[in-house]
Amino acid sequence: MEVNLTPWIPEQVSSAWLSNVLSKSSNYKDSKIIGLTSQPISPGKGFSGQVHRYFIKYSHKASTTLPDTIIGKFSSQNQITKKFLRNYSINEIAAYREFSQSIIQLLPKTYFMAINEKEGDICLLLEDLDSTSRYNVDLLSFEQYKFAVKKIAEFHAMWRKKPKPKWARPARALMGHTNKIMSRNICKFLELYKEHVGNDFRQLLNEYPNQSHKIFPRAGNEYTTLTHGDFRPDNFFISKSISNGLELKVIDWQLVSQGHGIWDISYLTTWGVPIENRREWERQIIDIYRNTMDLSYRDYHLQTQMEIEYLRGFLIAIQILVIAASELSDQSDRGEELIRTTTDRINIIVEDHNLLPFLRNL
């Protein structure tokens, strides 16, 4: 493959092309890549797209900072999935371009990014966090949960004070399309997961389409920030930093939009915390989030508003769950287990937080 042509599928990444990419770093100097192998790592780790780990062999390595492994993310080759995710892929590349320059650095190091907007193809080369992180978190301990909440709250606080980038659409606009997709998949979801859905959850799903236009408030109020939109344990890594403290790195920014920051906390709670742990930790986590926002931005004090948005965040999590379970085609055994587990959690959240009356009274 020519070194100046973007590889849109994993198999097109060559030693020569990767050498050309890495040579733009001053650390590369007279290094030379003589071998490149890869393995897919995406099965079971998400719902769409292709992710490969590349193993790099150098004849000479000028700097220890040069990577021995690198992660490549590409669009799904399933045309239905790729078409469905096209706008979200555009969103993700815009996010990586914007946030790579951010003061609060939550992203892994990015070596290359490109998108074919017409076709929906992407090529994204990232730091291999598994090679530097002690763990990618499946089940969160309280300390991990607390740390992730605090770091994303700092990100939210920063973007509340900054002008929002034009590419980051309000959640109301981004979710208008997904509302339609969810509505057409509710019956399918209820049939697939009927054993995991209680009466209140079933009724909430049946009433959701008629209330969906009320779920997302208009953007532009004083609490608007940028939200990740898919903030769950599969999408972040916690590791030791150079200074021996902890750091958080977050991936998969396809759903970033303008909205209320605490929606990310509701989402994380839904996808990442077992039922009994949530019941024990939930109030402490909300207080940690509010306190972190207060430290960075003193007027985030309206308790009632935050509580309302925390509940609204669960409705957003439900929407993503139904779509992921019913619409996307690249499901795996682990992905299926994640859907079932999350459905069980939401079923209890609906009851614990009286979400059915909340939806009706929006």
FENPE-V897393 format. One record per pair of residues at least 12 apart in sequence whose C-alpha atoms are under 10 Angstrom apart, sorted by the first residue. I is the first residue (numbers start at 1). J is the second residue. If there is no record, write none. Layout:
[[I:J] [I:J]]
This chain:
[[1:13] [1:14] [1:15] [1:16] [1:17] [2:14] [2:16] [2:17] [3:15] [3:16] [3:17] [3:18] [3:19] [3:20] [3:21] [4:16] [4:17] [4:20] [4:21] [5:17] [6:112] [6:113] [6:114] [6:115] [6:116] [6:122] [6:123] [7:74] [7:114] [7:121] [7:122] [7:123] [7:124] [8:73] [8:74] [8:75] [8:77] [8:114] [8:115] [8:116] [8:120] [8:121] [8:122] [8:123] [8:124] [9:50] [9:51] [9:52] [9:72] [9:73] [9:74] [9:75] [9:76] [9:77] [9:121] [9:122] [9:123] [10:38] [10:39] [10:40] [10:50] [10:51] [10:52] [10:53] [10:54] [10:72] [10:73] [10:74] [10:75] [10:123] [11:37] [11:38] [11:52] [13:36] [13:37] [13:38] [13:54] [13:72] [13:123] [14:33] [14:35] [14:36] [14:37] [15:32] [15:33] [15:34] [15:35] [15:36] [15:37] [15:56] [15:57] [15:58] [16:32] [16:33] [16:34] [16:35] [16:36] [17:33] [18:33] [18:36] [18:56] [18:111] [18:112] [18:125] [19:31] [19:32] [19:33] [19:34] [19:56] [19:58] [20:32] [20:33] [21:111] [21:112] [21:125] [22:66] [22:67] [22:111] [22:112] [24:111] [25:66] [25:111] [26:62] [26:63] [27:61] [27:62] [27:63] [27:64] [27:65] [27:66] [28:60] [28:61] [28:62] [28:63] [28:64] [28:65] [28:66] [29:61] [29:62] [29:63] [30:60] [30:61] [30:62] [30:63] [31:58] [31:59] [31:60] [31:61] [31:62] [31:63] [31:66] [32:57] [32:58] [32:59] [32:60] [32:61] [32:62] [33:56] [33:57] [33:58] [33:59] [33:60] [33:61] [34:56] [34:57] [34:58] [34:59] [34:60] [35:55] [35:56] [35:57] [35:58] [35:59] [36:54] [36:55] [36:56] [36:57] [36:58] [36:68] [36:69] [37:52] [37:53] [37:54] [37:55] [37:56] [37:57] [37:69] [38:52] [38:53] [38:54] [38:55] [38:56] [38:69] [38:70] [38:71] [38:72] [39:51] [39:52] [39:53] [39:54] [39:55] [39:71] [40:52] [40:53] [40:54] [40:71] [40:72] [41:53] [41:71] [41:72] [41:73] [42:73] [42:330] [42:332] [43:330] [43:331] [43:332] [43:333] [43:334] [43:335] [44:234] [44:330] [44:331] [44:332] [44:333] [44:334] [44:335] [44:336] [44:337] [44:338] [45:234] [45:235] [45:331] [45:332] [45:333] [45:334] [45:335] [45:338] [46:234] [46:235] [46:252] [46:324] [46:330] [46:331] [46:332] [46:334] [46:335] [46:336] [46:338] [47:76] [47:81] [47:324] [47:325] [47:327] [47:328] [47:329] [47:330] [47:331] [47:332] [47:334] [47:335] [47:336] [48:74] [48:75] [48:76] [48:77] [48:78] [48:81] [48:82] [48:85] [48:324] [48:328] [48:329] [48:330] [48:331] [48:332] [49:73] [49:74] [49:75] [49:76] [49:77] [49:78] [49:81] [49:82] [49:85] [49:89] [49:121] [49:122] [49:329] [49:330] [50:72] [50:73] [50:74] [50:75] [50:76] [50:77] [50:330] [51:71] [51:72] [51:73] [51:74] [51:75] [51:76] [51:124] [51:125] [52:70] [52:71] [52:72] [52:73] [52:74] [52:125] [53:69] [53:70] [53:71] [53:72] [53:73] [53:125] [53:126] [53:128] [53:130] [54:67] [54:68] [54:69] [54:70] [54:71] [54:72] [54:125] [54:128] [55:67] [55:68] [55:69] [55:70] [55:71] [56:68] [56:69] [56:70] [57:69] [67:127] [67:128] [67:131] [68:127] [68:128] [68:131] [69:126] [69:127] [69:128] [69:129] [69:130] [69:131] [70:110] [70:111] [70:125] [70:126] [70:127] [70:128] [70:129] [70:130] [70:131] [71:110] [71:111] [71:124] [71:125] [71:126] [71:127] [71:128] [71:129] [71:130] [72:111] [72:112] [72:113] [72:122] [72:123] [72:124] [72:125] [72:126] [72:127] [72:128] [73:113] [73:122] [73:123] [73:124] [73:125] [73:126] [73:252] [74:89] [74:114] [74:115] [74:120] [74:121] [74:122] [74:123] [74:124] [74:125] [75:89] [75:115] [75:119] [75:120] [75:121] [75:122] [75:123] [75:124] [76:120] [76:121] [76:122] [76:329] [76:330] [77:121] [77:330] [78:328] [78:329] [78:330] [79:119] [79:120] [79:329] [80:327] [80:328] [80:329] [81:327] [81:328] [81:329] [81:330] [82:119] [82:120] [82:121] [82:328] [82:329] [83:118] [83:119] [83:120] [83:121] [84:120] [84:181] [84:327] [84:328] [85:120] [85:121] [85:254] [85:328] [86:115] [86:116] [86:117] [86:118] [86:119] [86:120] [86:121] [86:122] [86:254] [87:117] [87:118] [87:120] [87:174] [87:254] [87:255] [88:120] [88:174] [88:253] [88:254] [88:255] [88:256] [89:115] [89:116] [89:117] [89:120] [89:121] [89:122] [89:252] [89:253] [89:254] [89:255] [90:114] [90:115] [90:116] [90:117] [90:118] [90:120] [90:121] [90:122] [90:167] [90:254] [91:167] [91:168] [91:169] [91:253] [91:254] [91:255] [91:256] [91:257] [92:115] [92:122] [92:124] [92:168] [92:251] [92:252] [92:253] [92:254] [92:255] [92:256] [93:113] [93:114] [93:115] [93:122] [93:123] [93:124] [93:252] [93:253] [93:254] [94:113] [94:114] [94:115] [94:165] [94:166] [94:167] [94:168] [94:253] [94:254] [94:256] [95:107] [95:165] [95:167] [95:168] [95:228] [95:252] [95:253] [95:254] [95:255] [95:256] [95:257] [96:108] [96:109] [96:110] [96:113] [96:124] [96:251] [96:252] [96:253] [96:254] [97:110] [97:113] [98:165] [98:167] [102:155] [102:158] [103:155] [103:158] [104:151] [104:152] [104:154] [104:155] [104:158] [105:151] [105:155] [105:247] [105:248] [105:249] [105:250] [106:151] [106:152] [106:155] [106:236] [106:237] [106:247] [106:248] [106:249] [106:250] [106:251] [107:126] [107:127] [107:236] [107:248] [107:249] [107:250] [107:251] [107:252] [107:253] [108:125] [108:126] [108:127] [108:128] [108:129] [108:236] [108:237] [108:248] [108:249] [108:250] [108:251] [109:125] [109:126] [109:127] [109:128] [109:129] [109:249] [110:124] [110:125] [110:126] [110:127] [110:128] [111:124] [111:125] [111:126] [111:127] [112:124] [112:125] [112:126] [113:125] [113:126] [126:251] [129:236] [129:237] [129:238] [129:239] [129:249] [129:250] [129:251] [130:237] [130:239] [132:237] [132:238] [132:239] [132:240] [132:241] [133:237] [133:238] [133:239] [133:240] [133:241] [133:247] [133:248] [133:249] [134:237] [134:238] [134:239] [134:240] [135:236] [135:237] [135:238] [135:239] [136:233] [136:234] [136:235] [136:236] [136:237] [136:238] [136:239] [137:232] [137:233] [137:234] [137:235] [137:236] [137:237] [137:238] [137:272] [138:232] [138:233] [138:234] [138:235] [138:236] [138:271] [138:272] [138:273] [138:338] [139:233] [139:234] [139:271] [139:272] [139:273] [139:274] [140:232] [140:233] [140:268] [140:269] [140:272] [140:273] [140:274] [140:277] [141:272] [141:273] [141:277] [142:273] [142:277] [142:278] [142:280] [142:281] [142:284] [142:285] [144:233] [144:238] [144:246] [144:248] [145:233] [145:265] [145:268] [145:269] [145:272] [145:273] [145:281] [145:285] [146:281] [146:284] [146:285] [146:286] [146:288] [146:289] [147:238] [147:246] [147:247] [147:248] [147:285] [147:288] [148:231] [148:232] [148:233] [148:236] [148:237] [148:238] [148:247] [148:248] [148:249] [148:250] [148:265] [148:268] [149:231] [149:262] [149:264] [149:265] [149:268] [149:269] [149:285] [149:286] [149:288] [149:289] [149:292] [150:285] [150:288] [150:289] [150:290] [150:291] [150:292] [150:293] [151:247] [151:248] [151:249] [151:289] [151:292] [152:227] [152:228] [152:231] [152:248] [152:250] [152:261] [152:262] [152:264] [152:265] [152:289] [152:292] [152:293] [153:227] [153:261] [153:262] [153:264] [153:265] [153:288] [153:289] [153:290] [153:291] [153:292] [153:293] [153:294] [153:296] [154:289] [154:292] [154:293] [154:295] [154:296] [154:297] [155:225] [155:226] [155:227] [155:228] [155:261] [155:293] [155:296] [156:223] [156:224] [156:225] [156:226] [156:227] [156:228] [156:259] [156:260] [156:261] [156:262] [156:264] [156:292] [156:293] [156:296] [156:297] [157:223] [157:224] [157:225] [157:226] [157:261] [157:292] [157:293] [157:294] [157:295] [157:296] [157:297] [157:298] [157:300] [158:225] [158:226] [158:293] [158:296] [158:297] [159:224] [159:225] [159:226] [159:227] [159:258] [159:261] [160:222] [160:223] [160:224] [160:225] [160:226] [160:258] [160:259] [160:260] [160:261] [160:293] [160:296] [160:297] [161:222] [161:223] [161:224] [161:225] [161:296] [161:297] [162:225] [162:226] [163:225] [164:220] [164:224] [164:225] [164:226] [164:257] [164:258] [165:226] [165:257] [165:258] [167:256] [167:257] [167:258] [168:226] [168:227] [168:255] [168:256] [168:257] [168:258] [168:259] [169:219] [169:226] [169:255] [169:256] [169:257] [169:258] [169:259] [170:216] [170:217] [170:218] [170:219] [170:220] [170:224] [170:225] [170:226] [170:227] [170:256] [170:257] [170:258] [170:259] [171:216] [171:217] [171:218] [171:219] [171:226] [171:227] [171:229] [171:255] [171:256] [171:257] [171:258] [171:259] [171:260] [171:316] [172:213] [172:214] [172:215] [172:216] [172:217] [172:218] [172:219] [172:257] [172:258] [172:259] [173:216] [173:218] [173:219] [173:257] [173:258] [174:216] [174:255] [174:256] [174:257] [174:258] [175:212] [175:213] [175:215] [175:216] [175:255] [175:257] [175:316] [175:319] [175:320] [176:212] [176:213] [176:216] [178:319] [178:320] [178:323] [179:208] [179:209] [179:212] [179:213] [179:215] [179:316] [179:319] [179:320] [179:323] [180:209] [180:212] [181:319] [181:322] [181:323] [181:326] [181:327] [182:205] [182:208] [182:209] [182:212] [182:318] [182:319] [182:320] [182:321] [182:322] [182:323] [182:324] [182:326] [182:327] [183:205] [183:206] [183:207] [183:208] [183:209] [183:210] [183:212] [183:319] [183:322] [183:323] [184:209] [184:322] [184:323] [184:326] [184:327] [185:322] [185:323] [185:324] [185:325] [185:326] [185:327] [186:202] [186:205] [186:206] [186:208] [186:209] [186:319] [186:322] [186:323] [186:326] [187:202] [187:205] [187:206] [187:322] [187:326] [188:322] [188:325] [188:326] [188:327] [189:205] [189:321] [189:322] [189:323] [189:324] [189:325] [189:326] [189:327] [190:202] [190:205] [190:206] [190:322] [190:326] [192:325] [192:326] [192:340] [193:325] [193:339] [193:340] [193:343] [193:344] [195:340] [195:343] [195:344] [196:340] [196:341] [196:342] [196:343] [196:344] [196:345] [196:346] [196:347] [197:340] [197:343] [197:344] [197:345] [197:346] [197:347] [197:348] [198:344] [198:346] [198:347] [198:348] [198:350] [198:351] [199:347] [199:350] [199:351] [200:347] [200:348] [200:350] [200:351] [200:354] [200:355] [200:356] [200:357] [201:318] [201:343] [201:346] [201:347] [201:348] [201:349] [201:350] [201:351] [201:355] [201:356] [202:347] [202:350] [202:356] [203:356] [204:315] [204:318] [204:350] [204:355] [204:356] [204:357] [204:358] [204:359] [204:360] [205:315] [205:318] [205:319] [205:322] [205:356] [207:356] [207:359] [207:360] [208:315] [208:318] [208:319] [208:356] [208:359] [208:360] [210:360] [211:359] [211:360] [211:361] [211:362] [212:315] [212:319] [212:359] [212:362] [213:362] [214:359] [214:360] [214:361] [214:362] [215:309] [215:312] [215:313] [215:315] [215:316] [215:359] [215:362] [216:259] [216:260] [216:309] [216:312] [216:313] [216:315] [216:316] [216:362] [217:259] [217:260] [217:309] [217:312] [217:362] [218:258] [218:259] [219:258] [219:259] [219:260] [220:258] [220:259] [221:259] [221:260] [222:260] [222:299] [222:300] [223:258] [223:259] [223:260] [223:261] [223:299] [223:300] [223:302] [223:305] [223:306] [224:257] [224:258] [224:259] [224:260] [224:261] [225:257] [225:258] [225:259] [225:260] [225:261] [225:262] [226:256] [226:257] [226:258] [226:259] [226:260] [226:261] [226:264] [227:253] [227:255] [227:256] [227:257] [227:258] [227:259] [227:260] [227:261] [227:262] [227:263] [227:264] [227:265] [228:250] [228:251] [228:252] [228:253] [228:254] [228:255] [228:256] [228:257] [228:258] [228:259] [228:261] [228:263] [228:264] [228:267] [229:252] [229:253] [229:254] [229:255] [229:256] [229:257] [229:258] [229:259] [229:261] [229:263] [229:264] [229:265] [229:267] [229:268] [229:313] [229:316] [229:317] [229:320] [230:250] [230:251] [230:252] [230:253] [230:254] [230:255] [230:256] [230:263] [230:264] [230:267] [230:268] [230:271] [230:316] [230:317] [230:320] [231:250] [231:251] [231:252] [231:253] [231:255] [231:256] [231:263] [231:264] [231:265] [231:266] [231:267] [231:268] [231:269] [231:270] [231:271] [231:272] [232:250] [232:251] [232:252] [232:264] [232:265] [232:266] [232:267] [232:268] [232:269] [232:270] [232:271] [232:272] [232:273] [233:250] [233:268] [233:269] [233:271] [233:272] [233:273] [234:250] [234:251] [234:252] [234:271] [234:272] [235:249] [235:250] [235:251] [235:252] [235:253] [236:248] [236:249] [236:250] [236:251] [236:252] [237:249] [237:250] [237:251] [238:250] [259:309] [260:306] [260:309] [260:310] [260:312] [260:313] [261:289] [261:293] [261:306] [261:309] [261:310] [261:313] [262:286] [262:289] [262:290] [262:306] [262:307] [262:308] [262:309] [262:310] [262:311] [262:312] [262:313] [263:306] [263:309] [263:310] [263:311] [263:312] [263:313] [263:314] [263:315] [263:316] [263:317] [264:310] [264:313] [264:314] [264:316] [264:317] [265:282] [265:285] [265:286] [265:289] [265:310] [265:313] [265:314] [266:282] [266:286] [266:309] [266:310] [266:311] [266:312] [266:313] [266:314] [266:315] [266:316] [266:317] [267:310] [267:312] [267:313] [267:314] [267:315] [267:316] [267:317] [267:318] [267:320] [268:313] [268:314] [268:317] [269:281] [269:282] [269:285] [269:313] [269:314] [269:317] [269:342] [269:345] [269:346] [269:349] [270:313] [270:314] [270:317] [270:318] [270:321] [270:341] [270:342] [270:343] [270:344] [270:345] [270:346] [270:349] [271:317] [271:321] [271:338] [271:339] [271:341] [271:342] [271:343] [271:345] [271:346] [272:338] [272:341] [272:342] [272:345] [273:342] [273:345] [274:341] [274:342] [274:344] [274:345] [275:341] [275:342] [275:344] [275:345] [275:346] [275:347] [275:348] [275:349] [276:345] [278:345] [278:349] [279:349] [279:352] [286:306] [286:307] [286:310] [287:303] [290:302] [290:303] [290:306] [308:358] [308:362] [311:349] [311:350] [311:353] [311:354] [311:355] [311:358] [311:359] [312:355] [312:358] [312:359] [312:362] [314:346] [314:349] [314:350] [314:353] [314:355] [315:346] [315:350] [315:355] [315:356] [315:358] [315:359] [317:342] [317:346] [318:342] [318:343] [318:346] [318:347] [318:350] [321:338] [321:339] [321:340] [321:342] [321:343] [321:346] [322:339] [322:343] [324:336] [324:339] [325:338] [325:339] [325:340] [325:343]]
